[in-house]
Amino acid sequence: MPKNILVQYKGGGYDGCFWEWNYFAFDNEGNFHVVAASGCAGIKTVADALELLLTSDKYHVYDLTSKSEIHSFCNSTAKPYVLGVAKFFNDGNDNPNASDYIGSYDFPSGEFTFPCDSCGREVTDGILEDFHGCGGVAMTADTLVCEECESAGSCSTCNEYIGADKLDQYGDCEFCAKEHLKKVLKTLSNSEGIVYLTYDRFENRFIEACAHDVMEDETEDAGRLRAIFVTNTDTFYVLRSFTESEAYGAVSDFLSEQNERILESKAREGSISEIIDVITA
């Protein structure tokens, strides 16, 4: 009998499914175990498993003692299947009778592990993300991340996972950051002496924007929502995606170009007298 192998083959065959990946395994003593078997093509007996291995070439075999082969399985297989196989092998770790239905295997790390798609760490469990349709009513996921990365890469407002590198410094996704900004704009819309600044990527500088366009998000410039507000009392409202120094620089450059006035010396030195973060209030 073969030992320490995972076999992937085309199972399924039921109403709504022509075929889907199924799995069986042989543990380190050569015992047969069903990992996943569905439809009329699902293999549920050792006799059928051996017949497939001896008479067909329409399957994939992965050596469970080889880290590189386990990685090959993880990299070439849809993420929901990877997670399902991992759960089969690992969910019985705390069950003394697990070997009866799971078996024992000589995994390189002692457990079945797979690399997190975000941080690359070897983990035994994860969370599926980036779901999308894959034909008909079926859905799949393109990303499998560990719990830590899922938490770090989820928007602090809507909890949608997009990856830590796509969140702003407040932990929000682009959509929620825009919604925060619109709320602030509407709150300040009746205030006097406010200048709306947006970044012009072609001129590489901040220019004055139309308040209505920024609030309604009707223009390309407003879509970037790179705005700061300066009141006639020298109060700076620092918005999301800006640090204090970036806010100071943008306002300083804008006022200098407009020749309206210059900032106080203490402001030019970076010690702005009053900075309010209106978003986190």
N, C-alpha and C positions, 0 to 999 in steps of 0.2 A: 504493500500500500504506500502511496505517496505520503509525505509528511511535511508539515509546516508550509502549506501552500494555500493561497486564495485563488479561486477560479471565477472568472467573470465570463458570462455567456449570455446569449440572447434568450431570455425567458419571456414571460407575458403571454399574450394571446387570449384576450378576453374582450368583452363588449367595450369598444372605445379605445382599445390598445392592440395594435398589431404585434408589437414586441417592445420589450424594455429590458434593461440590464438586470440580470439576476446573479446570485452568488452562492457558492458553497465553499467549504474549507475542509482540509484534513489537518488535524492537530499534530503535535509532536510524537504521538503514539500511533498515528495512522488512522485515527477514528474520523468518521465522516460527520460533518455538521452542516445543516442548512442555515445559511446566513440570510438569504432572501429568495423566495421562490413564489412566482405569481403566474396565474393563468394556466393554460393547458401545456405550455412549454416549460413550466417550472420544474426543476429537478428536486425530488424529495426523498430519493432512496440512493444508497451507495451503489446499487447495481446500475441505475441510470447514469450516475456520475461517472463511473468507470467506463461505461459504454461511450459517453461523450468524449472522454479523454483518449480512448483507444480507436475510435472510428471516425472522429471528426477533427477538423482543424479550425472550427469557428468558435474559438474561445481564447481567453488570455489567462496565463498563469503567472502569479506573482509569488516570489519566494519571500515568505514572511520573516526569514532570518536575515534578510538583506535590506539595509536602510535605503540603498539606492533604488531597489525595486519597489519598496513601499512608496518612495517619493515619485517614482514613475507612475504608479497607480494613482496617486493623489493629483499629479499634474495633468494626467490624460483623461480623468474621469470627472463627470459633472459633480459639483460640490455637494448637492444633496445626497448622492450615493456615497461619497467619501465620508460624510458625517454619519450616515446610516451604518456603514461598515464599522467605523470607529466605535459607535455606540454598541454594536453587537459584541465586539471583542472586550470593551472596557466596562460596560455597565454591570458586569458580574464580578468585578474585582473584590467587592465586599461581601459576596455571597459564597459561603463555603461549599455549596452544591453546584456552583456555576460550571465546574468542569464537566458535569453530566451533559449539559446542553450546549456549552460554548467550547469546551476543551481547553487544553493548555498548549501554549505556543512559545517558541524561543525567539521572541521579539528582540531586536538589538538593544532596546532600552528597557526591556521588561514589560512594556505595554505597547499597544498599537498607538503610534503618534503620527501626527501630520503637521506640516509647517503652517503657522498662521499667515494668511495672505497679507497682513499689514506689517507685523513686526518680525516675522520669520521664525519665531520661537517654536520649538517642538511642543505641541500640546495634545491632550487626550480628548478634549471636547471643545466645541466652538459654537458660534452663532452664524446662521446664514444671512447674508445681506445681498443687496442689488438684485432683487427679484424682477423677472420679466417673463412675458409669454414666450412660448417656444412651439407654437402651433396648436390650433384648436383651443381647447380650454386648459391645456397644460401650462404649467409654470415651472421655472427653474430659478436657481440663484447662481450668480457668478462669483461670489465672494464668501469665504469662510474664515472668520476671524475669532481670536480668543476673546474671552469676556472682558479683559482689560482694554483691548483695542476697541472693542465695540462701545464700551463706555466712553473712552477718550475721544472717539471719532463721531459721537452722536451729538446732534444739536441740543444745546441746553434749553431751548424753548420748545421745539416740536419733537425732540427725541429721535428724529430721522438720522440714520447713519449715512454719512458721506465721506468719512475719513478725516482724521485730525488735521491734515494739511490743507483742507478746504474750509475749515472753520475760521472765523475771525478771532481776535484776541479775547473776545468775550465768550467764545464757545458757541457762537450762533452760525447757522448756515446763511447763505446769501439771501434766500427768501425772507427768513425771519429778521435778518438785519435790515432789509428794506422795509419790512412792516414796522419795525421799531422806529426807523427814521421817519416814515410817513406820519406816524403817530405824533412824534415830536414836532414835525413841521406844522401839523394842524394845530397843535397846542400853542405854537408861537406865531401862528398866522396873523393874529390881530395885534401883535406887538409892533412898536415903532422902531425905526432905526436899525433894522436887521438887513444884513447883506448876505445873500446866498451865494456860496462859491462852489463851483464844480471844476473838476480837473479836465483840461483840454489836452488830450494826449498828442494832438498834432502840433500844438504850440508849446507843449511841455510846461504848462503853467496853469495856475488857477484863474478862472475868469468868473465874472458875475453871471448868475443864472436867473431865469425867470422863476419866481416863487411858485406860480401855478403849475409850471411844468414839473418842477421837482416834487411837489405834493401829489400830483396826479400820475407821475411816472410815465409821461407821454413822449418823452424824447430820449434819444440815445444817451445824451449827457445825464439826464435824470436817472436813467437805468443804472448808471455807475454809482449814483448816490454818494459821490464824494463831496460832501458839503460841510461847511463850517459856518457858524453864524457870528457876526460881530455886531454888537449893539453900540449905540451912541454913548454908552457909559463904559466902554472898554471891557465889557464882559465877554468872555470867550466860552462858547458852548462846544465842548469837544465831543465829536461823534464817534461811533463805532468805526473801526479800521484806522483810526488816527491815534497816534501817541501824542503826548503833550508837546514834544519837540516838533513833531510834524505839523501840529496845529499852529504853533507859533510861527514856524517857517512859512506856511501857506498864507497866513494872515499878514505877516510882515511884508512878504513879497507883494501881495495884492495891494496893500495900503501904499507901499512905496511907489508902485507903478501908477496908482491912481493919483498920487501927489496930493492926497486929501490931508494927511497928517502923518506924523511919525509916532511910533510907540514911545512910551516913557523909557528912560534909560534902564530902569530895573527890568522892564519887560524885554528890552533888547538883550539883556544879559541872561534871559531865560527864566527869571523869577516872576512869572506872570502873577499879578496881584489876586486875580479871582478866576479860577477855572472850575467850571461846573460840568460834571458828566450827567447830562440830562437823560441819558438812556437808562442808566442803572438805578435811577431814583424811583 
